[in-house]
Amino acid sequence: MSVTSETKWKELDKKIAVTGQISVDDIAGIAAAGYKSIICNRPDGEGGESQPVHTALENAAKAAGLQFAYMPVEVGQVSDDKCSAFHQLMQTLPGPVLAFCGSGNRAQALYTRDINTASANAAHTEDETSAAYCEPVDKRQAETAAACNWDNVFDVVVVGGGSAGLGVTASLLRRRSSLRIAVIEPSEKHYYQPAWTLVGGGAYAIDQTARNTADVMPHGAEWIKAAASEFAPEKNLVHLADGRSVGYRQLIICPGIRLAWEKIEGAQETLGKNGVTSNYLFDLAPYTWSLVQQLKGGKALFTQPPMPIKCAGAPQKAMYLSCDYWQRHGVLDKIDVEFDLAGAVLFGVPEFVPPLMEYVHKYHAGLVFNSNLVKVNGPEKIATFEIKNEAGEVTRVDKPFDMLHITPPQVAPDFLRNSALANAAGFCEVDPKTLQSTCFSNVFSLGDACSAPNSKTAAAVRKQVVIVAENMLAAKEGRELRAVYDGYGACPLTVENGKVVLAEFGYGGKLLPTFPLNPVIARKLYWWMKVNLFPWVYWDCLLKGREWLAGSTESK
């Protein structure tokens, strides 16, 4: 709130008052009220373009005869050292003093908190509209508030700012704009990963797949730019890597899946050189395209590790687009193409195998099943595979290459794997229909990190967002969880530049086509959707809470 003739600041004692964000126009009124100094505790840029920089306020304050001090404190970082510094500042400035931040709560905590003791103000909300939540509702909530060094306990904490995290945050805020939601995400960039396969095939610009996280963060959400390090669900806390803790009433777990490059010996040392690439990395998808264009003959290897991986069709899509380019440029006959899969089938839904095999034959590609990449010697251009025969015996085979496209093994993040929320495989254990944790009723999960046995795709996330948003609010309000997830996922298989087989399916491989067309036929329409429509749906629908063709079914 701004200090104006219509709004009053909060007087703590004769020495100091606190308030929310002020403007340059408020300075004259502050001086007229008798204040001699102003302390700014809000970091520049925290409130976006509507927040004046502290230098503008300082210049206006000095012009009005006031002292001005800039002591920024980020949300959740009201530490003992900061409190000591604040009190030292109070001793040097003429009083009375007006201190401000986003709402006044940080400024108040800096002045009133007893140093070296837990802050009773930790349960205070940054937003006065959430005042109803200031008091703990039970003993565990009180313990959470005491342990949390944030300004308050959030209504919802979302761990992960990828497609799942931002999508479900936007969905919740569209349903209940009053919710105070924190998104824990360390990355300053947000990526549209489904297009990286197209980048590797020369059909999409890499810079169109990245935006600033700040620009796509849903309006009304609070971005905590830090990494989660540990869950304490019995205390309703998420611990951060920087030592802070965040309290919640409800928790959404969607940190994605980790690329486990360390499982392939030598891979990390040679990525991006020696003909070794991967469309699973933003920086390397353009290198894939460069290698495809340069290769005129030799051996091209494409790999797929054991499941689970995100976008299970992506490894073979890289092969199809590469082969299509080589065929169009008359060099495919000079290139020995091989697809090494750790699994025993080309695709998990049987109906789509025949049309895919037509393209495998068209491109004269060799398939090697039960073949898992375990080592890469980049300088020597040798890839080592462990190949299992029908008797279950494993042998190691070295294969030379001129181009090697690696799909890395993938695992759940360690901080999830090692928590009480994880199943034996390390993923957040949920009811596959409601996406609610089987252990903690106030915890939900979606995206690549949850245990539901669906295909890990952005299309699955679009459906899961609605399920989690509706069921989480139902749980919050004591209603039955009626939204049911059917396992929907989609994989637009780019079998050539200009055509896509749109595989849509749910639990058990049940076909769930959106359109009344034969789903196993490659179509130009689906290519257009992949290149033009789907990115728009992602940026302008999913991340903004617009749930076009993403509604849920309800249990009876």
N, C-alpha and C positions, 0 to 999 in steps of 0.2 A: 504494500500500500504506500502511497505517497503522502507526505506531510502537507496538508492543505488546510484551509480554514474550516473545511468540513470534516477532516479526519484528525484524530488526536494520536500522539505518540504515547507509549507506555512509560510512565515515570517509575523507576525502580527505587530511587531515593533522591535526596537533594542534590546528589552529585551527577546523576546520570539518568537518561531516558533512552529507550530503544524503539526502533520502528522498522518497517520494511523499506523497500527501495525508495529512494528519494529522487527528485529531478532537479535540474538547474533552477527551475521556476520556484522550487520550494525553499531555496536558500534565504531569500529575503524574509519569509515568514519565520524561519528558524531563528534568524538573528533578532527579529522583532520580539520573539518569545523569551529572549534573554539568554539563549545558549551562546557559549563562547567558543566551543570547539565541536568538530564533527569527526567521528571515526568511521571509516568505511571498512566493513568486514566482508563485503561481497567481492569475490574475484571478478575482474573485468571479463565480459563475455559470457558469464554464467546464464544471464537472462536473455541472450540473443540480441538482436538489433535494437530492441526496445529499451535496453539498459544503457544509460549514459556511461562513458568511460570515466574513471575516477579523476583523471586530469581535468576534465571539463567541470566537474563538481568542485575540485580544489581551486580552480581559478575563480569560480563564482564565489566560493567561500571567502577567499582572500580579499576579493573585491568588496565583500560585505563586512570585512573586519574580523572574520572568524579564522581560528586555527583549523587545519585539516590534516588528518593522518590516514594513510592507506595501510591497513593491516589485513590483507585478504586471508580468509579461512574457508577451505572447501567444506562442503556438506559432509558431516561425519568425521571431521578432523579437529574437533574441539578437545585438544589434548592438554595435559598439565602444562607443557611448555608454552602453548598458545595462551593459556589462561594467565600464566606468570607474565608473559610479554604484554598482555592486555592491561594488567594491573600496573605494571611499570609505566606504560603509556599514560594511564590515567593520572599518575603522579606528576607527570611532566606537563600535561595540557591544562590550560585554564578552564575552570568549570563554571557552570554546569556543562556536561557533555551530552551530545546526542550521537548514539551509535546505531548503525543500520546494517542490514544484510538483506536477504531475500524476503524474509518475513519478520525479522527481529529476534528470532529464536536463538540463532548462533550468537548474536551480540549479547543477549541476555545470559546465555550459558557461559560465555567467556567471563562475565562479571560475577555471576552468582555461584558458579560451580566451586565446590570445595576441592582444592588441589589435592591429588593423591587419594581421592575417594571416588567411588562410582557416582556418576552424575544422575541425579534424580530427574534431570531435564531430558534424559535420553528418550523418554516416552513422549516428549512434546512433539507435536506435528509442525512441519514447516508451513503448512497451509491452514489458515484459521478455519476454513470450511470443513476441515476434518477434525474439529475439536471434539466431536463425539467419541473419537477413538483414543483420546488422551489417557483415559483411565484403563488399567489392565482389567480384562474380563475374568481372569482366573489366576490361580497361583502361577501356572506355567507362563502365562502372558507377562506377569510381573517379573518373573525371573528373566524372561527374554528382554524386557525393557531395561533391566539392570545391567545385563551382560552386553547389550548392544551399545556401541559407542557412536551410533548414528543419531540424527536429530529425533528420530522416532521409529516406531515399528511400522513398516509399510503394510498396507492392505494386501498387496501382492508383490512378491519379488520374482522376477523372471531371470533365470540364469541362462544367458546366451542371447546375443543380439543378431543372430542369423535370420533366415527366412521364417523359421518357426517362432523365434522369440519376438521379433518385431511384428509378425503377423498376428500372433495371439494377443499381444499388447494392444495393437490397434483395434482388434475385435472387441476386447473387453472394454476399452474406453468408449467405443461407439455404443455399447450397451449400457455402461455405467460411467459416465464422464466424471463422476465425483470420486472414483477410485484413485487412491494414491499408489502408483505402480513404479517400482524401480527396475530398471534393466541393467544387469551386470554384464558388461561386454568390454574387453580391453582394446579391441581393434578400432582404429580410427577410420577404417575403410569397410564398406559393405559390398559384397560381390554377388552378381547374378551368375552363379556357377553353371547352370544348364547351358549357357551359350559358349562355354569354353571348348566344347567339342566342335562347334561351328568355327570358332577361331582357329583351331587346329586344322580345319579343312578349308580355310581361306574364305569362309562365307560370312564372317562377322568381325567387327572391329573390337579389339580387346579393351579399348578405353570406354566402350559403351557398356562394359560389364561391371564397372566399379563406380561407386559414389561415396561421398563422405558419410560416415555413420551419423554425424550430427544432422545431415540434411534429410535422412530417411527415418530418424527416430520419431515415433508417433507423438503428435502434439499432446501434451499433458503428462507424458511419462518423464521420469527422472533417470537420466543416464549416469550410471556409476562406471566410470572408465577404469576398470580394474579387473583382475582375473580372480575367479573363485578358486579356493584352495581346499575347502573342506565343508561338508554338510554336517549340521548338528540338528537333525529333525526332531529329536526328543526335546530340544530347547527352542525350536522354531528360529534357528539361526543359520546363516551362511557366513563362513569365514572367508576373508579375502587374503590374497597373497601378500598384501602390504600390511597385514596385521589387524586391519579393521574387521568388524563384524556387523552384519546387517540382519535385523529382525523382520519377521513377516508373520502375517496371519494365514496366508496361503502362499504356496510355492509352486512355480512352474519350472520344470527342469528340461532344458532344450539346448545344451551346449554343443550339439552336433557330435560328429565322430572324428577321431584323430587318425591322421595318416601316419601309419607306423613304418616309416622308411627304414628304421633300424633293423627290421626283420629281413631285409635284403642286404647282405654283406656287400659293401662297396658302392651301393646305389647313391647315397647322398654325396659322395665325393665326385661322382661323374655326371650328375644331373646337369643338363644344360650345355654339355660338351660331349665330344666323342660320339656323337650320334645318338645320345641317350636323352629321352624326353618324356613328358607326361602331361596330358591335358587336365590332370587333376590339380595343377598348380597354375595360378594366374600368370606368373612370370614365364612359364614354359610353354603354354599353349601357342604363342607366336613362334616359338622355336620349332614346334611340331610342324607347323605350316612351312617354315623355312626348309626343314629337312625333306619334307614331301616334295617340294619344288626342285630341290637339288639332286635328289636321288634319281639316277638314270639306269641303275642296274645293281644287282647284288642281293643281299638277304635283308628282309624287313620282318622283325619279330614284334608281335603284339601280345601282351600278357594280361591275364585276369587271375587274381589271387583267390583264396577261399572266401566264401561269404562269412559275415555280411560286409557289403560295401555300398557306398551311396551310388545311386544310379547304376544298377547292375548291367544295363545295356551299353554304358559308355565305353567300355573297353573294345567291344566289337564295332561300335559306331566309328571310333577312330580308324579302325581298319577299313571299313567300307568307304569312308570319304577319301582316304588316302588312295585306295585302289581305284576309285572312280576317277580321280585326277590322273593317275598313272595311265589308266586305260584311255582316257580322252586325249592324252598327249603321246600315245603310241609307245610307251616304255614298259607297260605292265608285263609283257612277255619276257622281259629281261630281268624282272624282279621276282625272287622267290619269297612269297608271302606266307607267313605261318602265324596261326593264332594258338597260343598255349594257354589252356584253361586248367585251373586247379580242380574244377568240378567235372562231372560226368555228362553234362548236357549243355547244349549251346544256349538255351534260354529256358527259364523255369516254368513257363506256361506253354504246354505242348502245342497248342493251336498255332503259335507263331513260329515254331521251328521250321516247317516246310517252306514258307516264303523267305525266311532268312537263309535257309540252305540253298535256295535258288541263287541268291547273291554270292554265297560262298563259292558255288560252282562257277558262276559268271566271272568271278575275279580269280579263279584258279588258286584259291587260298587253301593251305593245308590246315587241318584241325588236329591238335594234339590234346586229348583229354587227360585228366589226372596228372597234369604237368604244372608244377609250381616253381616260379622263379625264386631262387634263394641267394644268388650271388651274381655280381656284375664286375667284370674287369674292364673298365672303360678304355684305358690306353691300348689294351690288347684286343678290344672289341669281342669279348667272350662273355656269353650269358650262361649261367649254370642253373639247371632245372633238376628238381627231384621229381621223378616220374614213377608212379605207382602202377603195377601191373594187376591183372585180375586176381592174382593170389594175395594181393596186398603187400607185395615186396616192393621196396623203394630203391631205385638206383639213381645215381647222379649222372647227368649228361651235359657236356659242354657244347654250346652252339655258337658259332661265329655269327656276327651281324654287321650290317652297315647302318641300319637304323633300328633302334629299340624303343618301343613305346611301352612304358611301365605303368600299370595300375597298381598302386601300393596296397599292401595289407592295411586293414583298418580296424581300429579297436575303440572301445569306449574311453573317454577321458579318465585319467588316473584318479582324479578327485571324486568322480562318480563311482568308478569301479571299486574303490576302497571304502565306500560308504555303506550304511545300513539300508540304503534305498535300492541297491543294485542286486541283480540276480547273479547266478553263477558265471554268466558270460560278461558281466560288468555293466550291463545296461539297466536303466531304471525300470524296475518291475512294476508293470501296470496291468489292470484289467484291459484286455484287448478291445473290448467294446466301449467302455466309458473313458479309458485312458487315465483313470484314477489310480494312484499308488495302492498296491495291495497291502501295504504296511502302515501308511499314514494317510488318513482321510483328507487332510488339507494339502496334499501334494498331488500334482498332476504332471504328466510328461507327454511330449510329442516330438516329432522330428526324428532325426537319426539316432538320438540317444535313448529313445524309449524301447521297451522290449517287445512291443506289438509286432507280430510276424508279417508285416507288410513290406512292400518294396520301399526302399529309402529314397524317395524322390520328392522334388518340390511340389509335384501334383498331389502327393499324399499329404504333405503339410497343409495345403489349401483346405483339404477336407478335415484334417485333424484340428485345425485352428477353431473351427466352428464347434466341434465336439467338446473341446476343452473349455472354450469360453462359456458355452451353455451349461455344461455340467459343473464347472467351478462355481458359477453364480448360483446354481441350484443347491450345491453343497453349502455355500455361504449362507443361503437363505433358508436352509432346512428343508428343501424340497427334494423329491425323488430325482435321481439322475436318469433322464429319459433320452438324451441324445445318444445315438448308437453309431459307432464307427464300423463300417463294413470292410475295412481293409483296403479301400480304394487307393490305387496308385497308377501312374501312367508313365510309359517310357516311349517317347517319340524316337523310333529307331531310324536314324538317317542313313538309309541304305545306299543312297547316291545323292549327289548334289542336285536337288530339285525334287526329290521324292522321300517320303517318310511312311513307315508302317507305324501307326499309332496304336501301341499296345496299352489297353486299359483293362485292369483286372483288380480283383479284391482277394479276400482271404480264400485260401484253397485253390487259387488260380481261376476263380470264377470270372468270366468275361463281363466287364461292366462298361460297354461302349457308350459314349455320350451322344454320338450321332447315329442315325439310322442307315449306316453304310457297312459293308462287309469289312470288319476290322483287320483282316489279315492281308488286305491289298495295299500296296504302296501307292500313295497318292500325292499329286502336286499340291492339293489343297492343304494337306497336313504339313508339307514343307513350308508353305506360306505362313501357316499358323505358328510353326516352330520358330521361324525367323522374325516374324512381325507381331503376331497376336500375343503369343505367350510372354514375351518380355513386357509388353504393355500391361497384361494381366498381373504380372509380378509386381512391377513398380507402382502401378496406379490402382490396383485392386487389393492384392494380398497385403501389401505393406501399409495400406490406408484403411483397412477394415471393410472394404467393399467386397461382399461375398457372392459375387456373380458365379452361378453354377456350382456353389460350394455348400449348399444347404445340407442339414443333417436329417437322418431318419430318426423316428422315435420308437422306443419300445412300447409294446402294447400292454 
